[in-house]
Amino acid sequence: MSRRRKIKKPKRNARRTMIVEGKLMKNKRGFGFVCPDDGADIFVSGRDMNGAMNGDIVRVKSRENHRRRGAFEGNIIKIVERSCKYVIGHLIVQRGLYLVNPINKNNDHIMISKHNLSSAKPGDIVKAKIIRYPKGDYIAEGRIKRIVARAGDKDQFILSQMADYNVKPHFSNRVINDADEIANRVKTVPSHGRKDYRALMTVTIDGADSKDFDDAISVRKLDNGNYELLVHIADVAEYVREGSSLDKEALSRGNSVYLPDRVIPMLPERLSNGECSLNPDVERLTISCAMEIDDEGHVVNYDISESIIKSNYRLIYDDVSDMLENNNEEQIKKYFDAYPMLTDASELYHILSSRRKRDGSLDFDLPESRIILNEDGEPIDVILSNRRVANRLIEEFMLAANRTVAEHYFWAKKPFAYRVHEKPDTLKMMELKEFLMNLGFCLNGKSDSIKTKELSNILTMLDGKPEEALVSRVMIRTMQKAYYSSECLGHYGLAFKYYCHFTSPIRRYADLLVHRTIKNQIHAGEFISDGTGYNAFLEEACKHISETERNAMELERKVTKHYQVIYMRNHIGSEFDGVVSGVKSHGIYVELENTIEGFVSIDLLGNRYIVDEKTYSAIDEISGSVITLGQSIRIRVIDASPEDGYIDFDIV
């Protein structure tokens, strides 16, 4: 787990210079920016790096009267902490020298002497440990630690990206053996001291190809007109104990990673798909959040407890949606005893959804896609994924449970891992206000105090209109990224004062932390070791799993893009309909109906066009015609490069 240094505040001296400490973010062209926690970024040219590498914490002297690329210019005077210890890349030979050409083009080349090659050969993807950092005119030197993928391996790209984001493809033998031992030990499920929900109609609802079922639901209508919603979550903390080899491995990984061709689980499959998974017709240990909910969507009573369940059915989203949306007789007959519960669940879903909408929760309903691969692992289609009523129902029930658990432990004043989404940056909100004003919408109040409900109201007014997708995209770009924290700072996008992740402990370590807090309160200290030490651990763990989540999302994005580029390479010359999804000074981005995004260079538009990034538009100076964000447009595919990860379009 990386430890983050506290960034020093800028100091000024009589010569109007600033000494700033921050993280160096290098560009593949050699220059970079030092990004302090507080204050403007500092531009650093390639000649002023003084041996610093991408990601290092550095001290830079900034000159206020020198500006480059819109930022103050400075030179690095001290490397405070080396961040770059390993480099992932292709082993190449140039002028008789062995070099590692990094996957991340913002990183520097590493020289490898012949006696440090191990068994690596040119063309292999390798992981190199830096043994000597750059100094003067000398580049960094390294030693090959392992071969990630051999030259010609069809999985070379994916394996290299996984290594670059520190996502491990396999578990160690020790971790696998520990998982097997636990799985064998819990064949007989102990029910003593647990709420017994085995007689209650209980189902899991997931995708057709899902294998790890960590949540199940039970719903029933009460005599007083209220609803009882029970969200049962696999009791992973019962098996994965704090400090064990399994726990350390799960923390290191932080979360499962879902790629188009594989899943890299947080826990070994013997647990994630086996003993912890809420498979049908088998008894499973769970933690249940039982909520009584009135007809306005308010939780009027709740109970959080250890429990035992026996799922009646493993249901699929599309089958449940067919029953609830289309009254599919075949599916209703097949699941006749679960159908009454599902209709009650549908009623409750609409109640909860309506309440959330009234409270101002944002719901950006942008399309998502799925890549279809053939038997050889090649992409043959990219199709839209439907968020139907069953998908939304489960999402709504999980939100209710997460919210209830978070509020309970906030008032219990226990160390806790919250899911936090802070309000947007003031400058970005000012830009959003200006953009919406140009469309005829007014956001009331100062930019630093805009309520989520105002944004939600605008989306409601635009529901089904052409501008809806445009405004949704701009709002999304205004939002900050959510993260985990030991502080309860609320969730801006959901308009929740209290929120956590409780419902997926098989695939997220954050949820496992929450479960340990629950079990620790029940068992008076058995599941968390030292109280004072745990607070410090929790803070560091939240930072770490926030980072692993970001890495997983970026990895998923890159690998998905890679498959999309391969798919579009087979469609060069074809025409498609799309919408403008981005406007930049160098051109426009266009997203197709299947969510694949490509780029139209400003050179292809012609030098008549002037780009205005504030209004997300490109204006033809001669004709006055405008290309703007969200506009429908027809394109032709002119190039696609899997090696460089780009797709180029031209406007038809």
N, C-alpha and C positions, 0 to 999 in steps of 0.2 A: 504494500500500500504506500503510494508516494506521499511524502510529507510536504506540505506547502509552507513556504516561508512567509512571514509577515512582511508586506511591502512597505518600505520606508517612504515617508512623504517627501515631496520635493524640497530641496534646500536652495536658497538663492545666495549669491555672493555679490560683491560690489561691481563686478564686471558684467552683471546681468546674464549670468549663466545659471543653469539649474543642474543639480545632481539628482538624477532620478534612478530608482531601482525598479526593475520589472522584468517581464518575460520577453525574450527575443523571438519574434516570429519572422523567419527568413522567407524570401521569395526565391524561386528557382533561377531568377536572373542575377542573384547575388546580393541584392540589397535587402533590407528588412526594417521592421518597426519594433521598438521597445514599447511594450504595453503595460504601463503601471496600473495598479488597482484604482488609483484616484488621479485623474489628470489626463491631459492629451497624450496621444501616441507620439513617439520620437522617431523620426526617420534616421536610419543608419545606412550609409553607403557601403559597398563591398570592401573598400579600402580601409574603412574605419571599424571593422569587426574585431580586430585584435585577437583572433583565434576563437571567437565565440561561435557556437553552433546553434542550430535551430532548437528552440525550446529551453535554452539555458536561462537561468536567472542572472541578470547582468546589472552593472551600474554604468550609467551613461551620462556624459556631460553634454548638456544641451545648450546650443547657442540661440538665444531668442531672436537675434537679428538675421538668422539664416533659416530659410524655409524651403523644403523640397516636398513635392507631391502633397501639398496642403498641410504639412506637419512641420514642427520645428526639427532642425537637423542637429545631430549630435554624433559623438564618437564614444565607443565603449572603452571605459577606463579600468573595469574590473569584472571578472567572471565570479559571481558570488556562489553559484551552485550549478554544477554540470547536470543537465537533465538527460542529454543524449548519451547513453551508455552502450547501446546496441544499434546496429543499422541492418535493415532487411533490404536485400537487393540482388540484382543479377551480377554474377561474377563475370567480368570481362577482361580482355587483354588489350592494352593500348601501349604501343611503343615498347613492348617487352615487359610492361608492368601489369601486375594483377590488381584490378580495382573492383570494389563493390559499387555498382551504379544503383543508388537507392530507389526503391519503389516510390517513396515519398520524394518528389522532385524538389521539395524545399530543403531536404537534407543534403549534406555534403558527401562527395565521393570519399571512400576509404581505401587506402592502399594496403595490400596484403602481400607480405613477403612469402617466398616459396615455401619456407619451412613452417608457415602458419596457415597453409591451405587445407590441412587435413586431407580428406579424399575428394574435395570439391574440384569440379572441372568447369571450364568456361561454359556459360549458358545456364548453369545451375542457379536456383534461387537459394541464397545462403543467409544465415544470421551471423553477423560479425560483431565481436566485442571490441570496443575501442580500447587499445592499450597505450596509445600516445595521441594526445590531442593536437590540433593544428597550432603551429607556432611560426611566425614570420612567413616565409615563402613555402613552408612545408605543410602538406595536407596531413590529415589524421591517418594513423596507422591502426590496423586491427588484426584480429585472429579469428578464423572461422570457428564458430561454436557448434553449429549444426547445419545440415543441408535440409532446407525447407522443402524443396521440390527439385527433381532432376530435370535437365534440359529435355524438352519434348513431352513432359508429363502434361496430359490434357487438363489436369486440375491445377496447373502451375499458377495461373492468375489468382484463383480463389485461395489457394494455400498461401501464396505470397501476401495477399491482402489480410488474411487471418493472422499471419505472423506479424505483419506491420501494426495491426491493432491489438496485438497481444492476446488473441483468441486462440486458446489451445484446442486442437482437434481431437485429442485423446486424453483419457484419464490414466494416471499412473497405476501400476499393478496394485500398489498398496491401497489406493482409494477404491479400486474395483473390488478388492478382497474385503475391505471393510464394509462396503455396500452389500456384498453377498452375505457376509456374516450377519449383518443386521436383518436383512430380508429373511434369512433362515430362522432367525431368533423370534421373529414376530408372526410366525405362521398362526399361532393361537392368539387371537385378539383379546386383550384384557379389557373388560367393560366396567370394572369396579370404580365407583365414584364419578361416572360419566352419565350425562343425560342420554337416555336411550330413545333414539328416534328410528329404530329399525322397523317399527310397524307403520311408520308414516310414509305415504306415497312420496317418493323422492326420485328425481331424475337429474341426469347431466345433459346439457345441450351444448354441443360443440360442432366444429367443422367436420366434414366427412373424413378427412385424412388425419384428424387429431389423434394422438396416442396418450398424451398425459392429461388426465382429467383431475384438475385440482379443485373444482367447485361444483356443487350440486345444489338444487333448490327444492323447497317444499312450500306450497302456498295453500292456504285454506281461508274461507270466509267465515268470520265469527258470528255468533248470534246477535251481537250488538251492532252489526253492520260494518265493523272494521275488518281489516285483513290481517292475517298473520303470515309474514314472510320469514322463512328460515333459509339462511345462506350457510351452507355447510362447506367448510374448507379443509382439505387434507391436513392432518396434524403432523406436518413434516418435522416440527421441532421435537416431537416425541422420539424420533429416530436419529435426527442429525443434532447431536448434542454439542453445546458450546465448547470450542477448543479441540474437538476431535479432528482427525485428518480430513474427514468429509466436510466438516464445517469450514476448515481453513481453505479447502479447495473451492467450496461454494462461494466463500467471501472473495477469494481471488478472482473467480470468474464474474461474480456480481449478478449475472443473469444468463438465461439461455439466449442463444442467437438463432434467428430463423432466416435462412437463405433459401433461394428458389429451389436448390437441389439437395438441401440437407438441413438438419437441425443439430446445433451444437449445444447439448443440454448443460444446465448448471449442475445437475446431479447425475450420477450414473443411471443408465436406463433401467437397471434392476429395481431402482427405487422410483425414478420419475415415471416410468411406464408400467411399473409393477406394483410393489407393496404400498407405495404412497398414492398411487392413482386410484380414483374413486370408480373403479370398474363395476359394472352391474352384477348383481347377484352374489356379491362377496361383502363380508363385514369389513368396515374400515373405520379407523380412528379419525375423528374430525374435531375441529373447533367450529362451533355454530354460533351465529349471530341471529337470534330470534327477535323479530321486530313486530310490534302491533302498530298498524298504520291506519289512520282514519281516512275518510273520503276526500280530504283536502291534501293528502300526501304527507301529513306530519307523523313522525314517529312518536307515539304517545307512551310507549312502554317498550323495554327491550331487555334481553338477557344474553350475555356473552359467556359461553361455557365450553368445557371439554365435552365431547359427545361421541356417540357411536351410531353409524348409519349403515343401511344396506340399500344401495341404489337399485331401483326397480328397472330402469331403462337407461340405455345410452342413446340419447336422441340426437338427431342431426338438425342443424339450423334450417335447411331447406324443407325438411319433412314437417317440422313444427310450423314453419311459416305457411306451408301449403294448407295445413289444418286451420290455422287462425285467419289467414287471408282469403283462402279459396274454398273452405269447408271440404277439403279433399276426403272423400268417403273412404277410399282405400286406406289412407293413413289413420283416419279416425277409428276405423274398424280394427286396425292392427294394434292401436294403443288405446283401446276403448276405456280401460280403467284409469288411464292417466289424463284422458281428454278433459274431464270436468275440472281437474286441477289446472290444466293449461288455459282454459277459458277464464278461470279466476285470476290466473297470473297475467293474462292479457289485460283484463280490466284494471288490475293494480298497476301494471306498466303505464297505461295511459294516465292514470291518476298521478303517479310519480313524475312522469315526463312533463305533464301540464304544470305541476308545481315548480319544477326546475325552470321551466320556461318563464313562468310568472316572476320568479326570483331573479331572472336575468342571466341565467347560465347560457354560455355560448355553445353553439353546435354547428361547427363548420362541416357541412355535409358534402365534402369534395370527393370525387370518385377515386377509388383505389383499384389497382389491377393485380392480376396474377399471371405469372409466366408458366406456360405449358411446355414441358420438356418431353422429347421422345426417349426411346430406350437407350440411345447413345448419349443422353444428357444435352442434346442440342435444342435450343428454343424453336418451337414450331408455331406458337401463337401467344398473343398477349391479350387477355380478356379482362373485362371489368368484373370486379367483385361486388356483389349486391349486399348492401346492408338492409336486410329485410326485417320484418317485425320480430322474429326470434332473436336475431343478433342484437337488436336494440333493447329488447326485453332483458336479456342477460346483462348487457352493459348497465342498464338502469338499476337492476337489482344489486349489482356489484358496487355501483356508486353509493347506493343507500347503505350498504354494509360498511364500506370504507369510511363513510362520513360518520356513521354511528359509533364505530370503534374509535375513531380519532377523537371525537368529542368526549367520549367516556374517559379516555386516558389523559386528555388535557385537564379535565377537572379532578382526576385522581392524582395529578401532579407526579406522574411516573416518568422516568427517562423513556423517550419514545422517538421513533423515526417517522416524521411527518413528510407528506408529499406537498411541496410548496411551489406555488406559481405566483410570482410577484407581479405587481402592476407594471404596465409598459414604461419604458424609458420616456421621460418628459419630452425630449426632442422628437422622438418617433411619434408620440401622440400628437404633438403639434402638427407634424406633417400629415398625419391621418385626418386631423380636423380640417386642414386646408384642402385636402383631397376630397373629403366628403362635402365640404362647402361648395366646391366646384360642381358637385352633382346635385346640389340643392338641399343637402342635409346639414342640420346644425347640431353640434355637440355642445351642450350647456356646461358651464363651469370651466375651471382652470385645467390645463392639460395634465397636471399631476394629480387630479382628483376626479377624473371621468369614471363613472360607475359602469360596471359591465352591463347593467340593464339598458343603458342608453345604446350601446352597441348592439345588443340583442334586439332591441326594438327596431333598429334600422334593418337588420337582417330579416325580421318578420315582415316589415313593409315591402321588402324586395323579394319575398318568397315567390319563386316561380318566374321572376322577371329576368330579362337578359343581363341586367347589371348585378344580379345576385352573386354569380361566380367571381366577377371582378372585385366587388367590395369584400367578399370573403377572403380572397387572396391577399388583398392589401392589409386587411385586419390581421391575418395570420402573420404577415411579415412585421407587423407592429408588436406582436406579442414577444415576451421573454420566454426562455426555455424553462420548463419545470425541473425541479431537482429535489433531492432528499435533504432533510435538515432535522437536527434535534430541537429546533425552535418551531413553534406553531405560528406561521406567518400567513396562513390562509391560501386559498387557491383562487386567483383572480378570474381565470377563464370559466371555472365552474360556478363562481360566485358562492363558494363555500368558505365559511370561517374556519372550519376544521376538516382536515382531509389526510388520509394516509393510504397506503397500499397494503391490504390485508388478504386479498382474495387469490393470490397466485404464488404461494411459497415454494412450489415445485420449480418455478422458472425465474423467481426474483428474490434476491437475498433480502431486500427491504422488507418484504412480507414475512420472511423468516424472523427478522428482528422484532417485528410487531408481535408475532406469535409467541416469541420468548417472553416478551413483556407480559402478555396475557397469562401464560402458564406460570410465570414467576409470581404473579399476584395470587394465583390460585394456590400455588404450592409453597408460598412463603419463602422464596429465595432459592429454590432448588435449581432453577434454570438459568440464572444469571449469577456470576461469581461475585466479584467485589463491587459494591455500589459506587464508590468514588471512582475507582478505575474504570468502571463501565461507562460512566458519563464521558470520559475522555475517549474511550474506544468508540462509543456511539457516534461522536462528532466526526472522528476520522473515518469510520465506516461509511457514514452518509456521504462524505466527500468522495470516497473511493467508488462507491456504487453509482454515484451520479456520473462519475467519469467513465466507468465501464458501460453504463447505459448509453452515453453519448458515443462511445467507441462502437458499440453494437449497432446503433442506428446509422452511423456513418458507414460502417462495413456493409450493412444490409443495403444501403443506398448505392454504394459503389458496385457491389456484385450484381444487384438488380439492373443498374445502368449498363454493366458489361453485357449481360444477357440481352438487354434491349438493343444495344448497338449491333450485336451479332445478328439478331433478328432483322433489324432494319438494313443490314448489309445485303440481305437477300431481296430487298425491295428498292434498291437504288433505281431511280427513274419513275417509280410509282408516285401517284398523287393521292393526297389525303386531305380531309377537312380537319381543322384544328382551331384553337383559340390562342390569342397572344397571351402568354403567361409571364412575360418579363420584358422590360424595356431598359436597355443600357446604352451608354454612349457609343459602344462599338457594334450595336445591333439589337435584334429582338429575339426573344425565345418564343417558340410556339409549341403548345401541348396538343397532341392528337387526342382523339376520342378514347383511345386505349391508355391514356396518360403518358405515353412516350413523349419526351421533350427533345426538341432539336433547336438549332440556332440558325438565324438568318443574318449574315454579316451586313453591316451598314454599307459595305462596298457594293453588295448586290442590290441594295435599295437605291443606290445612286447618291451622288453628293448633293442632291437637292433637299435631302431630308435633314432636318434639325431635330435632335433628340432632347426632350425635356423630361429628365428623370423624376422631377417632383410631381408632374402630372401623369407620369407613366405613358408618355405618348411620343410618337415621331411624326413631325409635321412636314409635308411637302411644301417648300417655299413658293413654288410656282403655281401649283393647282390649289393649294390650301387643304388638300385631303389629309386626313389624320389616321394614323395607325395607333390604337390605344389598347391598354391592358384589358383583356376580356373580350376583345373583338374577334368575331369569326373570320377565318381566313383559310384559303386553300393553298397548299404547298406541294412542292415536288422534292423528293429525297435526292440529294446530289452526291452525298458522301457519308460514309460511316466507318469509323476506325476503332476497333476493339482495343488496339494497342494504346491509343491515346484517349479513348473514352469519349469521343464526341460524335454527334450526328449533325450533319449540315443540311439545311433546307434552302430552297429558293421559293419565292412567292410566285404562284401561277398567275 
